[in-house]
Amino acid sequence: MTFDAVIIGAGPAGSAVASALASSGARVAVVAGRTAAGVEGLSERSLVQLKYLGIDPAELGGIGAARRVGTWGADARPVKGVEWLVDRSVLAEAVRSRAELLGARYFPGTVTRSARNAATWRHRLVDGTELEAPVVVEARGRRGPEVAGPRLVALGQRRRFAAAQAAAGTAIRPFSGGWAWWAWRRDELWVQVVTLPRSGPIANRVRQAGAELPDLADALSQTSPAGALLARPAHARLGVAEDRPGWWVTGDKAMALDPMSGQGVYEALVGAKVVATAVTGVAAGDDEALARQFVAERYRATFGRGVRAATGLYAENGSIGDFWRTVGRAYGKLCDVQDETAARVERRPVLDGGRIRAEDVVVTPRHPRGVWQVAGVSVAKLMGCLHRDARLSIESAALELDRPPGDIVQALRWLQEAGVVAG
Ligand SMILES: Cc1cc2nc3c(=O)[nH]c(=O)nc-3n(C[C@H](O)[C@H](O)[C@H](O)COP(=O)(O)OP(=O)(O)OC[C@H]3O[C@@H](n4cnc5c(N)ncnc54)[C@H](O)[C@@H]3O)c2cc1C
């Protein structure tokens, strides 16, 4: 069977790409493997992205907002917030139904072989079905060659309360061997412990967490196991870029944050949108190498930010145990060595009205992906004007760049705040 694009993997990322491509008129096939069991807490930003896809959060199990409690850091600072509890399989199903509604065709099973044949990719599924398309989007989750953070593992277990709980909620707390997140709703408890997979049997780590955290012990004592203890890799990762024509990578396969961020689904959905834009642009004549560079730079920058945030979050608990110092140090080593030299202008791919093209951007240590425009003014051009004549008036710059003076003022303010030109 022939399509315009084959998507491998039907987690949130694969189905979001499928929705975007199908809604732009492409014939899309999605190969859907099994969704691993588990419960996740969705951030407000993830909900916005789901709504953008046309998914009402009320479809996601009807739980709604759950209040988060907990402590963090050596001073046991209170952690507060709200997250939406969702079953991983319910989320995958909701995004998948949306893509099907938009015309994507689903094929249950897994891809066992992919081979290039002239200008198309041919995929063989486990049941022998063959799918062919010039474009492949691989969204198989945390798999393949990677630049990786410390090899963390998450142990998760579904448990059952004897009686339903009055309100849904979640808790997060550090202990000496890792951190625990647990979520309750109705008569169900999901316990997740993130730890290093070494020094003794990892299954004991849930017991260890319970022994150190009285409120977790309390929750465990009120429940009995309703499923096996499942292990998932849980480190931040950046997939090694694929360089095969027509082959794109998205979701956790391309880049995954440490689960402590709570933004995994958000990043999967936003990354999927970027990849869909790149694929559509290339089909309409954009330069493929430039589009790939755009996508890769975006993932690299998000990974860099995520790793820096994780370094800080783990370091904060350094006094609690060796786990925290080891993981904080390992993430610290991964942080990009930032170029602290003066801001510079580079030719980079930018997104312009849904298309990707090369433009001069201003790159600074705080803006490693580069900034192209502020208030419609090219900051690289404005920087060039000011380097030529530091006393250039707003009116002259407005004339030279053909923009209203108010926009020049905004762009100038950005250059000053970024430390590119003197205030
Ligand atoms: C322990 C842990 C806890 C997390 N908690 C949260 C949280 O609370 N909130 C949050 O926002 N994010 C959380 N995340 C992150 C979130 O789960 C992921 O970022 C998100 O699921 C990524 O979506 P994806 O579509 O890229 O990959 P996945 O959801 O992993 O989907 C990949 C799909 O590809 C399929 N597949 C694999 N191989 C093949 C093949 N050969 N053929 C066909 N299909 C295939 C799989 O079956 C699977 O369905 C957590 C992650 C971890 C590890």
The ligand as a Gaussian input file, in Angstrom:
#p B3LYP/6-31G(d) Opt

LIG

0 1
 C        9.085000       7.350000      33.868000
 C        8.515000       8.430000      33.010000
 C        7.512000       9.244000      33.508000
 C        6.992000      10.268000      32.728000
 N        6.031000      11.069000      33.254000
 C        5.549000      12.100000      32.527000
 C        4.570000      12.971000      33.083000
 O        4.146000      12.804000      34.225000
 N        4.126000      13.997000      32.297000
 C        4.577000      14.199000      31.021000
 O        4.154000      15.156000      30.355000
 N        5.497000      13.353000      30.472000
 C        5.987000      12.326000      31.187000
 N        6.910000      11.479000      30.638000
 C        7.313000      11.672000      29.230000
 C        6.290000      11.086000      28.241000
 O        5.924000       9.788000      28.607000
 C        6.945000      11.031000      26.853000
 O        7.674000      12.191000      26.600000
 C        5.913000      10.823000      25.745000
 O        5.172000       9.660000      25.954000
 C        6.666000      10.719000      24.423000
 O        5.795000      10.351000      23.399000
 P        6.319000       9.583000      22.100000
 O        5.152000       9.495000      21.197000
 O        7.566000      10.175000      21.618000
 O        6.772000       8.128000      22.608000
 P        5.958000       6.948000      23.278000
 O        4.822000       7.461000      24.075000
 O        6.989000       6.119000      23.977000
 O        5.368000       6.125000      22.047000
 C        6.176000       5.393000      21.167000
 C        5.307000       4.393000      20.445000
 O        6.060000       3.768000      19.397000
 C        5.667000       2.414000      19.324000
 N        6.708000       1.641000      18.651000
 C        7.954000       1.331000      19.069000
 N        8.602000       0.586000      18.147000
 C        7.737000       0.436000      17.114000
 C        7.823000      -0.241000      15.867000
 N        8.923000      -0.897000      15.473000
 N        6.740000      -0.188000      15.060000
 C        5.624000       0.476000      15.420000
 N        5.484000       1.124000      16.593000
 C        6.535000       1.094000      17.424000
 C        5.482000       2.029000      20.790000
 O        4.702000       0.880000      20.885000
 C        4.811000       3.282000      21.362000
 O        3.423000       3.188000      21.262000
 C        7.464000      10.460000      31.407000
 C        8.463000       9.627000      30.889000
 C        8.999000       8.626000      31.687000
 C       10.093000       7.763000      31.146000

